[in-house]
Amino acid sequence: MRLLLVEDELEIQSFVKQSLTDAGYEVHTAEDGKTAAILAAKNVYQGMIIDLGLPDQDGIDLILQLKKSGMMSPVLILSARRSVDDRVKGLELGGDDYLTKPFAIAELLARMRNLLRRNSPPTEDATRLRIHDLDLDMIKRRATRGDQVLNLSPQEFVLLEYLCRHAGRVVTRSMLLTEVWGMRIQPDTNVVDVHIYRLRGKIDTEGREPLIKTLRGIGYVLKGS
């Protein structure tokens, strides 16, 4: 799993990154809000750890900015602000958990594991994906929504599988080109837009709740649970 760590105190950043890496996570780091926003626009993160005392903006403002752009990843707030009011504000404005400094690394790892477990896309088993009333049978390569079988092409099925495995998270066009098409085509192609359009036409039919959302200039989100 890939995590984004936003922390301007380099000693803490280095220690936390190494601990997370040793625990099996891929960790990207940022020292300020601007860098964090750029990384979040280019990558999918399963979780984020964000310090509130950043040099260029308050961490709360960064969280609100990321949430507004469509970021659905769970956020663990790190902060030296210890008052109840500060903790409540952080949780109410987008944080999923709050850890005060100084902290024990074992507690940070446990809280991160818990957040990731709570926000993982629901699955029945390794051969089936289910998001809302959308069901993917990975063995038969068949997709259904409710009692309706979806007539998907092989490429549409692969695209839908990728969206389901990243449900609730923003995926960019470049990510889809890399992960779904393997960058076998030119980056300025409209193949992603065409396939999303066709997929939406088969999944989000009239009378059903739309599941695929377009974030203009950013990418797409398949609505999570």
Secondary structure, DSSP 8 states (H G I E B T S, - for coil): -EEEEE-S-HHHHHHHHHHHHHTT-EEEEESSHHHHHHHHHHS--SEEEEESB-SSSBHHHHHHHHHHTT----EEEEES--SHHHHHHHHHTT-SEEEESS--HHHHHHHHHHHHHHTS--EEETTEEEETTEEEETTTTEEEETTEEE---HHHHHHHHHHHHTTTS-B-HHHHHHHTSTT-S-TT-SHHHHHHHHHHHHHS-TTS---EEEETTTEEEE---
